Amino acid sequence: MSKLIIDANRSNFSINFKELFAYRDLFFILAYRDLRVRYAQTFLGVLWAVIQPLFTLIIFTIVFGKAIGVSKDIPDNIPYTLYAACGMSAWTYFAFVMNQAGNSIIGAQGMIQKIYFPRLIIPLSKAIVGFVDFGVSFLFILVLMLWHGVIPSGNILFLPFYIFMTILTALAVGIWLSALTIRYRDFQQIVPFMVQFGLYATPIAYPTTLFNEDYRWLFYLNPMTGVVEGFRWSLLGTDPPNPYSWISFGLTVGLFISALYYFRRVERVMADIV
């Protein structure tokens, strides 16, 4: 039997990756449990991963594509539905992980109060669950590409990088929210608003080129802006990501590091205040 030593004097920022690896079975069990619960007793099952973004895509096509005429500004004559679907795929994964990870600690309070394990496993497991929806939505994009006769560009080699940045961004925000929600339960009400606001603040239904270049950099204060543009570039061969994308990526790294630091601080008293 291995000996477990809990050091109260350990640095707030230190992350014991060896300990996280030792609890990998619990990590996968939590992810598997969430998958089963999510799709248990549902008639359509994983098809909901397509239905929900599909209706949003229809609204975007009617409002932005037809009524406002954004489709005229889409580069390289790419069909508007395909253009918006690529953005929706990345955003849907981000929104799911952010929402689920943000409320994950509150939902596991019974387990947290009874046994010890690295609490970081709980929000991290949500990234695995979100991959099911992401995979289904990605297949939907491939179907649209076949339908419109669009061939993936050679930039697809960079797609794994943007998938990684999507995961990192979702976990950065999700870990922050999971720690903040413990102390301030108001964040349970704020998260749905953040998802709705972020959907329109992120250039999913429109390109950033619609806006004056002097103010365009403001969009890249949203970490998901660089990711969404990178998704389109790697899949559809649109214009290369704006150099401002590095602002988004830098913010993502900063958010992730600070999220780990704050989570470690709260973890010490988590069982007492959850």
N, C-alpha and C positions, 0 to 999 in steps of 0.2 A: 504493500500500500504506500502510495507516495505521500510525502508530508507537505501540507499546505501552510505557508507562512504569509500572514497578512501584515505588512509593514505600514504602520500609520504615518511614519516619517518619510515615506516615499514621495518623490517630487510630484507636483501636480501635473507636470507635463509628461512624465515618463509613461510610456505605453509598453506593457509587458506582452510582446508579440508571442513569446514562447507560451505564456499562459493562454492567450487567445487560441493558439494552435491546439493546445491540450484540450480545449473545450469545443473543438470543431464538430464533434458529434452533436452537441447541444445546439450549435449553430444551424446545422442541417435539419435537425428535428424541429426547431422553431419555424424554419422556412417551410418545411413540408406540412406542418400543422396549419400554418396560415393558408397554404394553397388548398388544402382539403376543406377548411372552414369556408374559404371564399367561394368555392364552387360547389359546395355541398347543397343538395336539394334545389339545384337550379335547372331549369328546362333547357336554356341555351348554353350554359357553361361558359367556355372560353370565348364564345362568339360575342359576349358582351365587350370583349377587348376591341372588337371591330365596330360594334353597333354604336357605342357611345361616341368615339371619335368621328364615326361616319356622319352622325347627325350634326356634330359641330362643323365638320367639313362642308356639309350641304349648306349650312347657314353662312359660312364664310364665302362660299361660291356665289350665293345669291346676293349677299350684302356687299362684300368687298369686290368679288370678281365681276358681277353684273351691274349692280346699282351704282357703285362708286367707280368702277372701271379700272381697278387695280391691275387686272389681267393684261392691260396694254403695256404696263411697265415691267412685266416679267421678262427677263433676258432670254435670248436664244429661242424665242417662241415656244417655251416649255408650257404645256397645258397647266392652267391654273390649279386644277384639282391635284395634280401630281406635285406641283410646287408647294401647295399648302399641306398636303399629306406628309411630305418629308419633315416639315416643321412640327406637325402634330405628333408624329411618331416620337421624336425626341422629347417634346414637351409632356406628352402623356406619361412617359416613363418617369420623368422628373417629378411631375405633380403627384403621381402615385406614391413614390418613395418618400417624398417630402411629407405628404399627408400621413402616411402610415408610420414612418419613423418618428414624426413629431408627436404622435399619440401613443407610441409603443410602450414607453415606460409606465405611463398611467395604466395601460391595459394589462401590464404584467405585474402590478403591484403586489398581488398575492404571492407570487413566486419570489419576488425581490425581498419580501419581509421574512421569508422562511429559510432560504438557503443562500449560500454564497456562490457566486460565479461572476466573471467579468461582465458587468452590465452593458458594456459596449456591444456585446454580441446581439442584444435585442434590436437596436436600430439597424445594425449592419445586416441582419438577416432579411430585412425588408427589401434590400437591393436584389436578392435572389428571387423573391416572389414577383417583383415587378418585371423580371425578364420574360415571364410567360406572356404577359400582355404585349411587351415590346416585340417578342418574336412573332406573335400573331399580326401585329400592326405592320411589321416589316414585310411579312408575306403579302399583306394587302398592297403595300407599295410596289412590290415586284409584279403583282397582278396588274396594277395600273400602268406600270412601265411597259409590260407586254401589250396591254390594250392600246396604248398610245404609240407603240413602236419606238420607245425611247431605250437606247442601249446605254448601260452604265459606262461612265467614263473611266479612264485609267486612274483617275484620282481615288477610285474606290480602295486603293491600297492604304489610304489615310483614314478610312472609316473606323478601324479599331481605335485609333487615337481619339476620335470624337465620341465614340461610344464610352471609352474610358473617362473622358471629361464629363460626359453626361452623368455617369455613375458618381464621380467625385463631387460634382456640383449638387446632385440630389442628396448625397450623404452629408455633405457639408452643412446644407441648410437643415436637413432632417435631424442631425445630431444636435445642432444648436437648439432647434425647437423642442427636441425631446428633453433636454436639460432645462430649458426655460419654462416649459409647461409644468414641470414639477413644482417650481416655486410660484409661478404666476399662471393660474388656471385660465386666465383670460385668453391665452394663446390658443386654447381649444376652439375659441370662436374666431380668432384672427386668421388661422390657417386657411379655412375655406375662402375667406375674402382675399388672401394672398394668391390663392390658386386662380380665382376669377380675374383679379386685377392683372396678374402676371401673364395670363393667356392673351390679353390685348396689348400689354406693354412689351411683349416679346414679338419680334417681327416674324410671326408665323403666317399671318394672312396677307402680309404686305412686305415689300423690300424696304430696307432703310434708305435706299436711294431716292425715295419719294420726298425726303426731308432735306432741308438746307444743310449743306456740308458743315457749316459753322456749328451746328447743334447736333450733328449726327453722332458725335462721340458720346453723348448722353445715353444713347441706347445701350452702349457697351458697359455702362455701369450695372447693367443687368447681366449676371454671369451666363445666362442661357442664350444671350444674343450671339456670341461667338460660336457656341455649340450648334445652334440651329443653322447658321450660315455655313458652317463647316459640313454639316450633314448634306445640305443641298449641293455644295461644291463637290464633295466626294462621290455622291450618287449620280447627280445630274450633269455635272460639268459646268455649272453656272460660273459667274465671275468669282475669282479667288476671294477668300475671306478678307474683309477690310483689315488693314494693319491695327485698327483699334481693337481687334479681337483679342490682342494680347492683354488689353485692360481686363476683359472678361475672364481670361484664363488666370491672370494674376490675382484677381479678386477671389476666384474659386479656390486657389491654393491657400490664400490668406484665410478665407472662411473655414476651410477644412482644418488647418492647423489650430486656429483659435477655437474651433468647435471641440476638438480633442482636449485642448487645455481646459476649457470651461467644464466640459463633461467630467473630466477627472476631478475637478474641484467639487462638483455637486455629488459625484459618486460616493464620496466619503460619508455624506449624510443622507443619501438617497432613501435608505430603508426607514429613516426616522420621519421624513417629511412627505413621502409619497402618499 
